Amino acid sequence: MSLLSVEEVTHSYGDKHIFQNISFRLVRGEHAALVGSNGAGKSSLLRLLAGELIPDRGNIEWLPQVTVGYLRQHSDLQPGTTVRQVLQSAFAPLYEIEACLVQAAERMTAGDDRLDYWLARYGEWQNKLEVSGFYRLDSKIEEVAAGLGLTELGLERDVSQLSGGQRTKLLLGKLLLEEPGVLLLDEPTNYLDDVHIRWLTDYLQSYGEAYLVVSHDEAFLNKVASVVYHLENRTMKRYAGNYESFLRSSEMGRAQLQEAYERQQKEIGRLEAFIDKNRIRKAKQAKSREKALERLERIDTPPSAPRPRFAFAVHAEPSGTVLEAAGLQIGYAKPLFAPIRELRVKRGDKIAIVGHNGIGKSTLLRTLLGLIPPLAGEVRIGERVRPAYFAQELSASEQTALDRLLAMRPDKTQKEVRRTLALCGLPDKQIRQPIGSLSGGEQAKVRLCELMLTDSNMLVLDEPTSHLDVRAKEAFRTALRAYAGTIVLVSHEPAFYEDWVTQVWSVENWR
C-alpha cells in the first residue's frame, strides 16, 4: 500500500528548475535513500513532502492518518527547556494523561463527592498508560539518548547551551522516540561520531515503519537503504537494492546511454553525408533519408554537473614551529578535561583530531586560534603563521557568494572570483543567489572557495565534509593530500583522512 504518492511534481527556485515532472511512491515499511549531487534538490524535496514548501505543479498525497516525522538540517528549540524535556515531549499526550491521573487521585483523596466518576476515570487513564508502555518511557528515553551521544551532554542541560550540531542530534532523538509512520531524515549522520552512527544504523535497520533518508555517507546508506531514489538533471529514477547496487546499475545505465548515443550519432552522420552527397543525383532517396532524420527520436547525453576542483596555496613560509601550547586547559564555564601538558604543531604537519561529539574538539580549535581564551595555560603562534579557518557552523546570509568573496578580496576582479567559484563546482546562477538559499553542500563549497582565496599557510578545518557530495569530497581530499602547508582537521570520517594525515590526536585519551 502506498503511504505517499508524488505525481508530476515540478519545483523551482526563482528561474532555476530544481526538478520537473517527477513521480514516485513510498510504500509501507520501505527503507529508501534519496541521493544526488549538491544542489540537486534533495532537501527541497523533503520540505515539499513535509508540507513546508508548495510545488509549482503536480500533486503530493499522503495516505490519511499517516504520521510524518521530518528532521530538518536546521531547527530551533525553545530556551529554558532541558534536553530531557525535549525528549519527553515526544510522548506529550501520555504525560497529559499522567497529569489527569494525578488530579483524579487528588480529588479522591480530598473526598470529592463524585467519587465513582473519579474512580472510573482513574482506572481508564491508568489502563491507557499501562497499555502504551508509559512506565517504561524513562528507560526508552535513556536508551536513545545514550545511542545518539546526548547523555554526555547532560539531560538536564538547557537547550540554549547546545551547539547547532547538538540541537540537531537532540531533534533526531525526539523524532526517533515519536516513531512516526514515515521518517524524513535530512543528513541524520551529520554531527554523529562513529559509535553513534553505528547505533543509528542498527536502529534504522530494525525500524518497522517507512523512511526516506538523505545522506552523503555511502557506508551508512549502503546498510540502511533497500531502495534508492536518484535525483539527477531535474528528474528522478528508482533503483531497487542497496547503495552499492545503485552505483553499479547507475553506471551501467550511463554507459549504455552513452553507447546508444554514439551509435545514433554515427547513424545521423551517415544519413547526413548521404543527403549532402545525393541531394541532386538521387533526390528521391535523399528526401527519404531527410524524412527518416526528422522522425528520429534523438538521444541526449545527460549533461554532467560541474566537477569541483580545489587547490590551496601556501603564502609565505611560516616558522618551523607553527603552534605550541603548554598546560592548556579549555572550556567555557568549566574545563572540558584536565590540562594538556604540551601540544606542538610543526610546519607541514597534517593532524586529524578525533573523539566523540561534544568532547571539545571544536572548542580546542577555537582556543588554539585565539578565538576564545584558554582557562589555563598559553598558546603561542609561530612567526609568519597565517591560518585559514573553516568553522563547523556558519549563520545563513542574504549576501550572494559572489558579493561575499568580492568584499573579502577587493583586489580581485569579478572574473577572477567567478572563475574560482566555478572551479569549486558553483555555476553562475548559484553564485548570484543568497547564500542562505543554497543547499548545505553548496554553502560548504562557497566556504572552501573562501579558503582558496585566503592568503594562508595553515588550514584549520572543523568537520568540512559534513554536507559535501561524493565527488566534491574526493576532490577536496585530493587537494588536501597535495597541499604543502600545515593542516589541523576535525573529522568523523576516517576514510577521508587516514591515508594522508601524519598524526591523529585522540581527545578522549586526554580525558
C-alpha positions in Angstrom: 0.0 0.0 0.0 1.4 3.5 -0.9 1.8 5.8 2.0 2.9 8.6 -0.3 2.1 9.3 -3.9 4.0 12.0 -5.8 2.6 12.8 -9.3 4.3 15.0 -11.9 5.8 17.4 -9.4 7.7 20.4 -10.6 9.5 22.8 -8.3 11.7 25.9 -9.0 13.6 28.5 -7.1 13.5 31.8 -8.9 14.3 31.0 -12.6 16.1 27.7 -11.6 14.2 24.5 -12.2 15.2 22.2 -9.4 13.2 19.2 -10.7 10.5 18.7 -13.4 7.6 16.3 -13.5 9.0 13.8 -11.0 6.7 10.9 -9.8 7.3 8.2 -7.3 5.6 6.3 -4.4 6.7 5.3 -0.9 5.1 2.1 0.3 4.6 0.9 3.9 7.8 -0.3 5.6 10.0 0.8 2.7 13.5 1.9 3.7 14.6 4.3 1.0 17.6 6.6 0.3 17.3 9.9 -1.6 20.7 10.6 -3.3 22.0 13.2 -5.8 24.8 15.8 -6.1 24.9 19.0 -4.1 22.1 21.3 -5.2 20.1 18.5 -7.0 17.1 19.3 -4.7 17.1 16.6 -2.1 16.4 18.9 0.9 13.8 20.8 -1.2 12.0 17.6 -2.0 11.9 16.6 1.7 10.5 20.0 2.5 7.8 19.6 -0.1 6.9 16.2 1.3 6.7 17.7 4.8 4.4 20.5 3.6 6.9 23.3 4.2 7.0 24.1 0.5 4.3 24.1 -2.2 5.2 22.6 -5.6 4.8 24.8 -8.7 2.9 21.9 -10.3 1.8 18.4 -9.5 0.3 16.5 -6.6 1.7 15.2 -3.3 -0.7 13.0 -1.5 -0.3 11.2 1.8 -2.4 8.3 3.0 -4.9 9.7 5.6 -3.8 9.2 9.2 -0.2 8.6 8.3 2.1 10.4 10.8 5.2 12.0 9.2 8.3 13.0 11.1 10.7 15.4 9.4 14.3 16.0 10.6 15.4 19.4 9.2 19.0 20.3 8.7 18.4 23.4 10.8 15.8 23.8 13.6 15.2 26.0 16.6 14.5 24.9 20.2 12.9 26.9 23.0 15.4 28.3 25.6 14.6 27.3 29.1 13.9 23.7 28.1 16.2 20.9 29.1 17.4 18.1 26.9 15.3 15.6 28.9 12.1 17.7 28.5 12.6 17.9 24.7 12.9 14.1 24.6 9.9 13.7 26.9 7.8 15.9 24.6 7.8 13.0 22.1 5.2 11.5 24.5 3.3 14.6 25.4 -0.2 13.0 25.2 0.9 10.3 27.7 2.3 12.8 30.1 -1.0 14.7 29.9 -2.9 11.5 30.8 -0.5 11.1 33.8 -1.3 14.7 34.9 -5.0 13.7 34.7 -4.3 10.6 36.8 -2.6 12.6 39.5 -5.5 15.1 39.5 -8.0 12.2 39.9 -6.0 10.8 42.8 -6.0 14.2 44.5 -9.8 14.6 44.1 -10.4 11.2 45.6 -8.1 11.9 48.5 -9.8 15.2 49.1 -13.2 13.4 49.4 -14.7 14.7 46.2 -18.5 13.9 46.2 -18.1 12.4 42.6 -16.0 9.5 43.9 -17.5 7.0 41.4 -16.7 9.3 38.5 -13.1 9.8 39.5 -12.6 6.1 40.3 -13.8 5.2 36.7 -11.6 7.9 35.1 -8.6 6.8 37.2 -8.9 3.2 36.1 -9.4 4.2 32.5 -6.4 6.5 32.4 -4.2 4.1 34.3 -5.1 1.3 31.8 -4.1 3.6 28.9 -0.7 4.4 30.4 0.0 0.7 31.1 -1.0 -0.4 27.6 1.1 2.3 26.0 4.2 1.3 28.0 4.3 4.7 29.8 6.1 3.3 32.8 9.0 2.1 30.6 9.4 5.5 28.9 12.3 6.6 31.1 14.5 3.6 30.1 13.5 4.2 26.4 14.5 7.8 26.6 17.8 6.9 28.3 18.5 4.3 25.5 18.0 6.7 22.7 19.9 9.5 24.5 22.9 7.2 25.0 22.7 5.9 21.5 23.0 9.4 20.0 25.5 10.7 22.5 23.0 13.0 24.3 23.8 11.5 27.7 27.3 13.0 27.5 25.8 16.5 27.0 23.7 16.2 30.2 20.0 15.5 30.1 19.3 18.4 32.5 21.2 20.9 30.3 19.4 23.9 28.9 19.0 23.7 25.1 20.2 27.3 24.8 23.6 26.0 25.7 23.8 23.5 22.8 25.6 24.0 19.5 23.8 23.6 16.2 25.1 20.1 15.8 24.0 19.1 19.3 20.5 20.6 18.7 20.2 18.5 15.5 21.1 15.3 17.5 18.5 16.2 20.1 15.8 16.7 17.5 16.8 13.4 15.9 16.4 11.7 19.2 12.9 13.2 19.8 11.9 12.1 16.3 13.0 8.5 16.8 11.1 8.4 20.1 7.9 9.5 18.3 8.2 6.5 15.9 6.1 8.1 13.1 4.7 6.1 10.2 7.2 7.8 7.9 10.6 9.3 8.8 12.0 12.0 6.5 15.7 12.4 7.5 17.9 15.1 6.1 21.6 14.3 6.8 21.0 12.4 10.1 24.6 11.3 10.5 26.0 14.9 10.5 27.4 15.7 13.9 27.4 12.0 14.9 30.7 10.1 15.5 31.4 6.5 14.5 29.8 4.9 17.6 26.6 6.8 17.3 26.4 6.3 13.5 26.6 2.5 14.2 23.8 2.8 16.8 21.6 4.8 14.3 22.3 2.3 11.6 21.2 -0.6 13.8 18.1 1.4 14.8 17.0 2.1 11.3 17.7 -1.4 10.1 15.2 -2.7 12.6 12.7 0.2 12.2 9.3 -1.3 11.3 8.0 1.8 9.5 9.0 3.6 6.3 11.7 6.2 5.9 13.3 8.4 3.2 16.8 9.4 4.2 19.2 11.9 2.6 22.9 11.4 3.3 26.3 11.6 1.7 27.7 8.9 3.9 27.9 6.0 1.5 28.7 3.3 4.1 25.7 4.3 6.1 23.3 4.4 3.1 24.6 1.0 2.0 23.4 -0.5 5.3 20.1 1.3 5.8 18.6 1.5 2.3 16.9 -1.2 0.3 15.6 1.2 -2.3 17.5 4.3 -3.8 15.8 7.3 -5.5 18.3 9.2 -7.6 17.7 12.9 -8.3 19.8 14.0 -11.3 19.3 16.6 -14.0 15.9 17.6 -12.6 14.5 14.0 -12.9 14.2 11.1 -10.5 14.8 7.4 -11.1 14.2 4.5 -8.7 16.7 1.7 -8.1 15.9 -1.5 -6.2 18.7 -2.7 -3.8 21.3 -1.0 -1.6 23.6 1.9 -2.4 26.3 -0.3 -4.0 23.7 -1.9 -6.2 22.5 1.6 -7.2 26.0 2.6 -8.1 26.5 -0.4 -10.4 23.1 0.0 -12.1 23.5 3.7 -12.5 27.0 3.3 -14.1 25.7 0.5 -16.3 22.8 2.7 -17.4 25.0 5.7 -18.1 27.4 3.5 -20.2 24.5 2.0 -22.2 23.1 5.5 -22.8 26.5 6.8 -24.0 26.9 3.8 -26.3 23.4 4.3 -27.7 24.1 8.0 -28.2 27.4 7.3 -30.0 25.7 4.7 -32.3 22.9 7.2 -33.1 25.4 10.0 -33.8 27.2 7.7 -36.3 23.9 6.9 -38.0 22.9 10.6 -38.1 26.3 11.4 -39.6 25.9 8.6 -42.2 22.4 9.8 -43.2 23.5 13.5 -43.4 26.5 12.6 -45.5 24.3 10.6 -47.9 21.8 13.5 -48.1 24.5 16.1 -48.9 26.2 13.9 -51.5 23.0 12.8 -53.3 20.7 15.9 -52.9 20.6 16.3 -56.8 21.7 13.0 -58.3 19.5 10.8 -56.1 16.9 13.4 -54.9 14.2 10.9 -54.1 16.5 8.7 -51.9 17.9 11.9 -50.3 14.4 13.1 -49.5 13.6 9.7 -47.9 16.7 10.0 -45.7 15.7 13.5 -44.7 12.3 12.3 -43.5 13.9 9.4 -41.6 16.1 12.0 -39.8 13.1 14.1 -39.0 11.3 11.1 -37.5 14.3 10.0 -35.5 13.9 10.4 -31.7 17.2 12.0 -30.7 19.1 10.6 -27.7 20.5 13.3 -25.5 23.5 12.5 -23.3 22.7 13.8 -19.8 24.7 17.0 -19.0 27.1 16.3 -16.3 27.3 18.6 -13.2 30.4 20.6 -12.9 33.1 18.5 -11.3 34.6 20.6 -8.4 38.4 21.2 -8.2 40.0 22.6 -5.1 43.6 23.9 -4.7 45.2 25.5 -1.7 48.4 27.5 -1.9 51.0 28.3 0.8 51.5 32.1 1.1 54.8 32.8 2.8 56.6 30.0 4.6 56.0 30.1 8.4 58.5 29.3 11.1 59.4 25.7 11.8 57.1 25.5 14.8 53.6 26.7 13.7 51.9 26.4 17.0 52.6 25.2 20.5 50.7 25.1 23.8 51.7 24.3 27.4 49.5 23.5 30.4 46.5 24.2 28.2 43.0 23.8 29.7 40.0 24.6 27.5 36.3 25.1 28.2 33.8 27.8 29.0 32.3 27.9 32.5 34.3 24.8 33.5 37.2 22.8 32.0 36.3 20.1 29.5 39.2 17.9 30.5 42.5 18.1 32.5 45.3 20.4 31.4 47.2 19.2 28.3 50.9 19.3 29.2 52.2 20.0 25.8 51.0 20.4 22.2 53.2 21.2 19.2 52.4 21.6 15.5 55.3 21.8 13.2 55.4 23.2 9.7 54.0 20.6 7.2 52.2 18.6 9.8 48.8 17.2 8.9 46.9 16.4 12.0 43.4 14.8 12.5 41.7 15.5 15.8 39.2 12.8 16.7 36.8 12.0 19.6 33.1 11.7 20.2 30.8 14.7 19.7 30.6 17.2 22.4 34.0 16.2 23.9 35.6 19.6 23.0 37.2 19.3 19.5 35.7 22.5 18.2 36.5 24.3 21.4 40.1 23.1 21.1 40.4 24.6 17.6 38.9 27.9 18.6 41.2 28.1 21.6 44.3 27.3 19.5 43.3 30.0 17.1 42.8 32.6 19.9 39.0 32.9 19.2 38.3 32.0 22.8 40.7 32.4 25.8 42.1 29.3 27.5 41.0 28.6 31.1 44.7 27.9 31.9 48.0 27.7 30.1 49.0 29.5 27.0 49.1 29.1 23.2 51.9 30.5 21.1 51.6 31.0 17.3 54.8 30.9 15.3 56.2 33.7 13.2 54.5 34.3 9.8 51.8 31.8 10.5 48.6 32.7 8.7 45.7 30.3 9.5 42.5 30.0 7.4 39.6 28.6 9.4 36.6 26.5 8.3 34.1 26.7 11.2 31.6 23.8 11.7 28.7 26.2 11.8 28.0 29.4 9.8 24.9 31.6 10.0 22.9 31.9 6.8 23.4 35.1 4.9 21.3 37.1 2.4 24.6 38.1 0.7 25.4 36.2 -2.5 28.5 34.1 -2.8 29.9 36.4 -5.5 29.4 39.6 -3.4 30.8 37.9 -0.2 34.0 36.9 -1.9 34.4 40.2 -3.8 34.1 42.0 -0.4 36.6 39.7 1.1 39.1 40.2 -1.8 38.6 43.6 -3.2 41.9 43.3 -5.0 40.5 40.5 -7.2 38.4 41.2 -10.3 34.9 39.8 -10.6 36.1 37.5 -13.4 38.9 36.0 -11.2 36.4 35.4 -8.3 33.8 33.8 -10.7 36.5 31.6 -12.1 37.4 30.3 -8.6 33.8 29.7 -7.7 33.3 27.8 -10.9 36.3 25.6 -10.1 34.6 24.7 -6.8 31.6 23.5 -8.8 29.3 26.5 -8.4 27.7 27.7 -11.7 26.8 31.3 -12.3 23.2 31.0 -11.2 24.1 29.7 -7.8 26.8 32.4 -7.1 24.2 35.1 -7.6 21.7 33.6 -5.1 21.6 34.4 -1.4 24.0 32.1 0.4 21.2 31.2 2.8 19.1 29.8 -0.1 21.8 27.3 -1.2 22.0 23.7 -0.1 24.3 22.7 2.7 26.8 21.2 0.2 26.7 24.4 -2.0 27.3 26.6 1.1 30.3 24.3 2.0 31.7 24.9 -1.4 31.4 28.6 -1.0 33.4 28.4 2.2 36.0 26.2 0.6 36.3 28.8 -2.1 36.9 31.4 0.6 39.8 29.3 1.9 41.2 29.1 -1.6 41.2 32.9 -1.8 42.6 33.5 1.6 46.4 34.2 1.8 47.3 31.5 4.4 49.8 28.8 5.1 47.8 26.7 7.6 44.3 25.2 7.2 42.2 24.7 10.3 39.1 22.6 9.3 36.2 21.7 11.6 34.1 19.0 10.0 34.4 20.4 6.5 32.9 17.4 4.7 29.6 17.2 6.5 27.5 18.3 3.6 29.7 17.6 0.6 28.6 15.0 -2.0 30.9 12.1 -3.1 32.6 13.9 -6.0 33.2 17.1 -4.0 34.6 15.1 -1.1 37.0 13.2 -3.3 38.2 16.4 -5.0 38.7 18.1 -1.6 40.6 15.1 -0.2 42.9 15.2 -3.3 43.6 18.9 -2.7 44.5 18.4 1.0 46.8 15.5 0.1 48.6 17.7 -2.3 48.7 20.8 0.0 52.2 21.8 1.0 51.1 23.7 4.1 50.0 22.6 7.6 46.6 21.1 8.3 44.7 20.7 11.6 41.4 18.8 10.9 38.5 17.7 13.0 36.6 14.9 11.2 34.4 11.9 12.0 35.3 10.2 8.7 38.5 8.1 8.9 38.1 7.2 5.2 38.5 10.8 4.3 41.8 11.5 6.1 43.5 8.2 7.1 45.7 8.0 4.0 47.2 11.5 4.2 47.5 12.7 7.8 50.8 12.5 9.6 49.3 12.4 13.2 46.0 11.6 14.9 45.2 13.3 18.2 42.5 11.5 20.2 40.8 13.9 22.6 39.3 11.0 24.5 42.8 10.0 25.6 43.3 13.4 27.2 40.3 12.9 29.4 
